[in-house]
Amino acid sequence: MANKKTFFLAALLALTSCDSGNIVEDVAENDEKGRAVKLSVKVSGMADLNEKYTLALAAFKSDDNYALTVYTIPATTEDNAPVSIVVPSLSSEVSTVELAIIDRLRQRVVSLESIDMSDYAKTTDTIRIDAGTVNVGMLDILQQHVFNVACIQCHGAGGGSGAAGLNLTEGQALQNLQDAASSRKEGRFRVVSGSASQSLLHQILAEGGEDILHYNHTEVLSSHFKNDVTAVRTFIDDWINGLKK
């Protein structure tokens, strides 16, 4: 009876706590004595997020990149619309609560904001996450959470054109990738619009592509994204496949 009461309360609060429309909730077993979390965020770029992906407030167990609990932000959310989500009671199993891009299997692709629940072990008040404004267009996600994290140290952060003449800094990445000829592999293109499989970027990041350019780009990606690396590779491929010439 208690579990039914908790589920009803969670669903009611979720449906009344979003300024931009209904939150779609996927609830795992909740703990009535668990802590509450409130997210505040402004969202833009939802129209540019591939339909295979979702922006959500998600709860994860330790060392598990599949979400235990998910509150989905609607794909119809308008640009700069304020969103507020309240999770009234989280299971004691939860290790982190994250504003994240997840796939259809609830696997984390990238985390946009994250809190470690162990930091709030003695907190009884609602834990608040103010994520500011986030842009979830495919290129924006790649720029902020892949290129800026794992790539620009070699490709443009120090100024100039970057290694191999490839500048992946903000405002430069797209023109240096899309249908741009490789400076290292004659006749090949860094990114072929609409075809990940023909794109050099896909090939050097895939398993088996470690020595294509005599530098292990696969290892760089793995070192930054660890258990999420497969999901990140798929996200990159989906971005490429969605590009039009």
N, C-alpha and C positions, 0 to 999 in steps of 0.2 A: 504493500500500500504506500509505504514511504517513497519507493522509487517512482511510482506513478505520480505522486504529488510533486516530486522534484522535477520530473520530466515536464509536467504541465507548467510549472512555474518558470522553468528555463525557457520554454517555448514562448510563453506569454511575454516575458521580459524582453526576449530577443526581438519579437515582432513589434514591440512598442518603443524600441530604443534606437532606431536608426532614422535619422532625419531625411535620408534619401530614398526610403522605401523599405520593403520587407527584407529582413535578413533571412537567408535560407540556412537552417540549422541542421547539423548532423551530429547528434549527441551520443557519446559513449556513456557508460555508466558513471553517474555523478556521485559525489560524496557530499551529503547534506552539511557536513561540518567543514567542507573545503572553503578555500578563499575565493573572493570575487575579484574579477578583473574588468576594467572598463577601458575601451579603446576609443580615442578621438582622432580622426584623420580627415583630410580633404583629399579627394581622389580625382585624378584626370587621366585621360588616355585609355579609358576602358574600351572604347570602340576599336582601338588598335591592338588589343590583346587577343591572340588566337583563341578560338572557342574551345580548344583543348585544355585551356588553363583557366584558373580561377584565383581571384584575390580573396583571401580569407584570414580571419583571426583563427589561428589553429593552435592546439595544445599537443605537445609531443612528449613522449617518454624519453628517458635518457638513451642515447645511442640508437634511436629509432627514427628514421626519416619519413615514416608514414604517420599521419596525424591521428591522434586518439579522438579528438573532438574538433569539429570544424563549424565555424560560423561564416557563411559565404556572403560576400558583398555582391549585390546584384550586378550583372553585366550591363544593365540599363542605367547605372548610376551616371548622372551628368557630370561634366567637367566642373571641378572645384566645388562639388556638392559636399557638405559636411556629413560625415558618417559617425555615428556613435553606437558602439556595441557593448552590452553588459553581459558578461558571463557570471551568473550568480553563484555558482558553486563548482569548483574544479576538483576532479579526482586527486587523491593524494599521490597517484602514480605520475602526475604531470611534472616534468622537469623544466620545460620552457614553454612560454606562451609567445607566439610570433605572429606578426602581420607578414604573411608569406604568399608567394605565388606557388600554387600546388597544381598537380595534374589530376586527371580523372580518377586515379587510384588513390588520391589524397597523399601522394608523395611530394615532399618538399622539393621545389626547384631552387628558389632563392628566398632568403629571409630578408625582409625590408626593415623590420624592427623586431627586437627580441628582448625578453626579460627572463632571467634565471630565477625560478621560484624559490630556490634555496636562499637567495638574497633577502627574501621576505618571510623567512621562517617564523619570525616573531610578530609579523604584522597582522593585525586583526581588521584594519580598515580596508576598504576597496583599493586594490592596486591599480594605478592609472598609467596608461600608455598614451602619450601624446606624440603621434607620428608626424605631425605637421602636414605638409602636402606631398603626396607621392604621385609620380607619373608611371603608369603601368603599361604604356605602349611597348611593344616588343623591343624596339631599338633602345628606348630609354632604359628598360630593365637591363639589357646587355651592356649598355654604356656604364651605368652606375654600379652594377653589381657583378659584372664579369670583366669588361675591358679595364675599368678603373682599378679593379682589385688585382687582376692577374696579368694584365698585358702591357699597360702603358709604362711600366718601369723600364721596359726595353723599347717600347714603341711610342716615343714622343714626349714622355713626361719631362725629360731634361731639355726640351726645346729641340728645334731642328726637325728633320723628317722621321727620325727614329730608325731602328734597325731595319735593314733591307728596304729603306725608303718608305716604310709603312708607319704612318702616324694614326694611332687609335685614340687620340684624345678627343674630348667632346667637341663636336662641330667639324671634326676631320675624319672620323671613322668611316662614315657611310661612303663618302666619295673616294676613300682610299681602298675600300673593299668591294663595293658593288660593281661587277663587270670590269674590274681593274686588272690589268695584266700583271702577273707575278714578275718581280725583278730577279727572281732566282730560278724559276722553272720556265723555260721558253715555251710559248704556246699554251701556257696554263693561266687560269684566272683565279684570283684570290677568292672571289665569290661569284658564282654564275647564277644570275637571277632565276628563281624558280627551280633550281636543281642543286640540292645539297651534295648529292653524290658526285657531281662533276666539279665541285668547288674545292680548291686547295685548302681552304680553312677547315672544311669537314675532314679532309683526308689527313691533315697533320695532327688533328685532335683525336682522331679515332684510334682505337687499339690497333697496333701494327703500323701506325704512322710515325713512330718515334724517330726514324732516321731519314725521312723524306727530305728534310731541309738541313740535315746534319746538326739539328738541335732538337732536344726532346720537349716539344710543346705539350705532349700528352702528360708528361710528368708535372709540368707547371700547373696544368689545370687540375690534376688529381691532388696536388699538394694543397691547393686552396679550397677545393670543394669536397674532398674526401668521399664520404658516403653518398653525396649528392651529385657526383661527377657525371654519372650516366644520365640523370635527369637534365643536367645543364647542357650536355652534348645534344640531347634530343631537342631542347629548347632552341639552341643555335640552329639546328637543322630545320626546325619548323619556321624560324624567322627567314632563313634563306629560301625555303620552298614557297614562302608567301610573298617574296619580292617579285615585282614586275619590272620588266626592262623599261 
